[in-house]
Amino acid sequence: MKTLDLKKELKRYYQPSAKKPEIIEIPRFQFAMIDGAIEKGSEPGKSPAFAEATQALYGISYTLKFMLKKRQTNAVDYPVMALEGLWWVEDGKFDITVKDNWLYTLMILQPDVITPAVFEEGLAKVKRKRGNSAALSRLRLDSFEEGQTVQMMHIGPYATEPASLASMLTLAAEQGYHDRVGLGGKHHEIYLGDPRKADPSKLKTVLRHPISKMKGNR
């Protein structure tokens, strides 16, 4: 059986420093994805639709993993990667402290051995087991190339993310970049801990913002 050590291979993208931000080019990866929106008056941790979307993503990801691990020929094993979220708003400036107008794309990275045909086979298997649902019907396999970003590991509760974001954007500005969130770019979080189980002070979240060079800078 072939084993893909994705966490080791992709460590530079998923285990950045918590001490200082960095500017990094994120290449094209493929993901299982699902789109949604936070209900008015709610937030991600309390949104039923968000919970259903998360469950659907993990359902397809683990189904695909075990499909490939158990197949009779060319079996492949690999870890299920972390849940990620792209966040944005369409009715004003993105504010990390105001959450009930957020739109999102939730996603989990899939190795290249997951082809569209394999994905559809896995999705059909999940639907047979669980029955179809609104969330399962919105799942898709797609690629995403983030490009130039500033990123940092945030350790602590989600409420303290603004301090890490300020550090990231200060570095970007010092190196001649401007933040693209709100200008076509999306706030990106990668959840390396489970907020339901982890000590909030030790919760790990990779934060990314897409950036581009300011005019006059090369």
C-alpha positions as CSV (number, residue, x, y, z in Angstrom):
1,M,0.0,0.0,0.0
2,K,1.3,3.4,-0.9
3,T,1.2,6.0,1.9
4,L,1.0,9.8,1.2
5,D,2.4,11.8,4.1
6,L,0.5,14.9,3.3
7,K,1.1,16.6,6.6
8,K,4.8,16.3,6.2
9,E,4.8,17.2,2.5
10,L,2.7,20.3,3.1
11,K,4.1,21.4,6.4
12,R,5.3,24.8,5.2
13,Y,1.7,25.6,4.3
14,Y,-0.1,24.2,7.3
15,Q,2.4,24.7,10.2
16,P,3.6,28.4,10.0
17,S,5.3,30.1,12.8
18,A,3.2,31.5,15.7
19,K,5.9,34.0,16.6
20,K,6.0,36.0,13.4
21,P,4.0,36.2,10.1
22,E,5.5,35.3,6.7
23,I,4.8,36.0,3.1
24,I,4.4,32.9,1.1
25,E,3.1,31.8,-2.3
26,I,0.3,29.1,-2.0
27,P,0.1,26.9,-5.1
28,R,-3.0,25.3,-6.6
29,F,-4.5,22.5,-4.5
30,Q,-7.7,20.6,-4.9
31,F,-10.4,20.5,-2.2
32,A,-13.8,19.1,-1.4
33,M,-15.8,22.3,-1.0
34,I,-19.2,23.5,0.1
35,D,-20.6,27.1,0.1
36,G,-22.9,28.6,2.6
37,A,-23.9,31.6,4.7
38,I,-24.2,32.3,8.4
39,E,-27.8,33.0,9.4
40,K,-28.7,36.5,10.7
41,G,-28.2,36.8,14.4
42,S,-26.0,33.6,14.5
43,E,-22.3,32.8,14.2
44,P,-20.3,29.8,13.0
45,G,-20.3,27.9,16.3
46,K,-24.1,28.2,16.6
47,S,-25.2,27.9,13.0
48,P,-27.1,24.7,12.1
49,A,-26.3,25.1,8.4
50,F,-22.6,25.5,9.2
51,A,-22.6,22.4,11.3
52,E,-24.4,20.4,8.5
53,A,-21.8,21.7,5.9
54,T,-18.9,20.7,8.2
55,Q,-20.5,17.2,8.7
56,A,-20.9,16.8,5.0
57,L,-17.3,17.7,4.3
58,Y,-15.9,15.3,6.9
59,G,-18.3,12.6,5.6
60,I,-17.0,12.8,2.1
61,S,-13.4,13.1,3.1
62,Y,-13.4,10.1,5.3
63,T,-15.4,8.0,2.8
64,L,-12.8,8.8,0.1
65,K,-9.9,8.0,2.4
66,F,-11.3,4.6,3.3
67,M,-12.4,3.8,-0.3
68,L,-8.8,4.2,-1.5
69,K,-7.3,2.5,1.5
70,K,-9.5,-0.6,1.1
71,R,-9.5,-1.0,-2.7
72,Q,-8.0,-4.2,-4.1
73,T,-5.4,-2.7,-6.4
74,N,-3.3,0.4,-6.1
75,A,-4.5,1.0,-2.5
76,V,-3.4,4.4,-1.0
77,D,-3.5,5.7,2.5
78,Y,-3.3,9.3,3.5
79,P,-4.5,11.5,6.4
80,V,-7.7,13.5,6.3
81,M,-6.5,17.1,6.3
82,A,-7.8,20.0,8.4
83,L,-11.0,21.9,7.9
84,E,-10.5,25.3,6.2
85,G,-12.8,28.2,5.7
86,L,-12.8,31.1,3.3
87,W,-14.9,34.0,4.6
88,W,-16.2,37.2,3.1
89,V,-19.1,39.6,3.0
90,E,-21.1,41.2,0.2
91,D,-22.8,44.0,2.1
92,G,-19.8,46.0,3.4
93,K,-16.4,45.7,4.8
94,F,-15.4,42.3,6.3
95,D,-15.3,42.7,10.1
96,I,-14.0,39.7,12.1
97,T,-16.0,40.8,15.1
98,V,-19.3,40.8,13.2
99,K,-20.2,37.3,12.1
100,D,-23.8,37.1,11.0
101,N,-23.3,38.6,7.5
102,W,-20.5,36.2,6.6
103,L,-20.5,34.0,3.5
104,Y,-18.2,31.0,3.4
105,T,-16.6,28.3,1.4
106,L,-15.6,25.4,3.7
107,M,-13.1,23.0,2.3
108,I,-10.8,20.0,3.0
109,L,-7.7,19.4,0.9
110,Q,-7.8,16.2,-1.2
111,P,-4.8,14.5,-2.7
112,D,-4.4,14.3,-6.5
113,V,-5.4,10.6,-6.4
114,I,-8.9,11.8,-5.8
115,T,-10.1,12.3,-9.4
116,P,-13.6,13.7,-10.3
117,A,-14.8,10.1,-10.9
118,V,-13.5,8.9,-7.5
119,F,-15.1,11.9,-5.8
120,E,-18.5,11.2,-7.4
121,E,-18.2,7.5,-6.5
122,G,-17.5,8.5,-2.9
123,L,-20.4,11.0,-2.8
124,A,-22.8,8.4,-4.1
125,K,-21.7,6.1,-1.3
126,V,-22.2,8.8,1.3
127,K,-25.7,9.5,0.0
128,R,-26.6,5.8,0.0
129,K,-25.5,5.5,3.6
130,R,-26.9,8.8,5.0
131,G,-29.6,9.7,2.5
132,N,-29.3,12.8,0.4
133,S,-29.4,16.2,2.1
134,A,-29.1,19.9,1.1
135,A,-25.5,19.9,2.3
136,L,-24.5,16.8,0.4
137,S,-26.0,18.1,-2.7
138,R,-23.8,21.2,-2.5
139,L,-20.5,19.3,-2.2
140,R,-18.0,19.6,-5.0
141,L,-14.4,18.8,-5.9
142,D,-12.6,21.9,-7.1
143,S,-9.2,23.5,-7.3
144,F,-8.1,26.7,-5.5
145,E,-4.9,28.7,-6.1
146,E,-4.4,31.3,-3.4
147,G,-1.2,32.8,-4.7
148,Q,0.7,35.4,-2.7
149,T,-0.5,35.5,0.9
150,V,0.6,36.6,4.4
151,Q,0.1,33.9,7.0
152,M,0.7,33.1,10.6
153,M,-0.3,30.5,13.2
154,H,-2.7,32.0,15.7
155,I,-2.7,30.3,19.1
156,G,-5.7,31.2,21.3
157,P,-9.4,31.8,21.1
158,Y,-10.9,33.1,17.8
159,A,-11.8,36.3,19.6
160,T,-8.1,37.2,19.8
161,E,-7.4,36.8,16.1
162,P,-7.3,40.5,15.4
163,A,-3.9,40.9,17.2
164,S,-2.4,38.2,14.9
165,L,-4.1,39.8,11.8
166,A,-2.6,43.2,12.7
167,S,0.8,41.7,12.9
168,M,0.4,40.0,9.5
169,L,-0.9,43.2,7.8
170,T,1.9,45.3,9.3
171,L,4.5,42.9,7.8
172,A,2.7,43.0,4.4
173,A,2.6,46.8,4.4
174,E,6.3,47.0,5.4
175,Q,7.2,44.8,2.4
176,G,5.1,46.8,-0.1
177,Y,1.9,44.7,-0.2
178,H,-1.7,45.6,0.5
179,D,-4.4,43.4,1.9
180,R,-6.9,42.0,-0.7
181,V,-9.6,41.0,1.7
182,G,-12.6,43.1,0.7
183,L,-11.0,43.7,-2.7
184,G,-11.9,40.3,-4.2
185,G,-9.8,38.3,-1.6
186,K,-11.2,36.3,1.3
187,H,-10.2,35.9,4.9
188,H,-8.8,32.3,5.3
189,E,-8.7,30.2,8.4
190,I,-7.4,26.6,8.8
191,Y,-8.6,24.9,11.9
192,L,-5.9,22.7,13.5
193,G,-7.9,22.2,16.7
194,D,-11.4,21.3,17.7
195,P,-12.9,24.2,19.6
196,R,-15.4,21.8,21.3
197,K,-12.5,19.9,22.9
198,A,-9.4,22.1,23.0
199,D,-8.4,24.6,25.7
200,P,-9.3,27.9,24.1
201,S,-5.8,29.3,25.1
202,K,-4.2,26.5,23.1
203,L,-6.4,26.4,20.0
204,K,-4.4,26.6,16.8
205,T,-5.7,28.3,13.7
206,V,-3.7,29.2,10.6
207,L,-4.7,32.7,9.4
208,R,-4.1,33.8,5.8
209,H,-4.9,36.9,3.8
210,P,-4.3,37.3,0.1
211,I,-2.0,40.2,-0.7
212,S,-0.7,42.0,-3.8
213,K,2.0,44.5,-4.4
214,M,1.2,48.2,-4.0
215,K,1.5,50.4,-7.0
216,G,5.0,51.6,-7.4
217,N,6.4,48.5,-5.7
218,R,7.9,45.5,-7.5
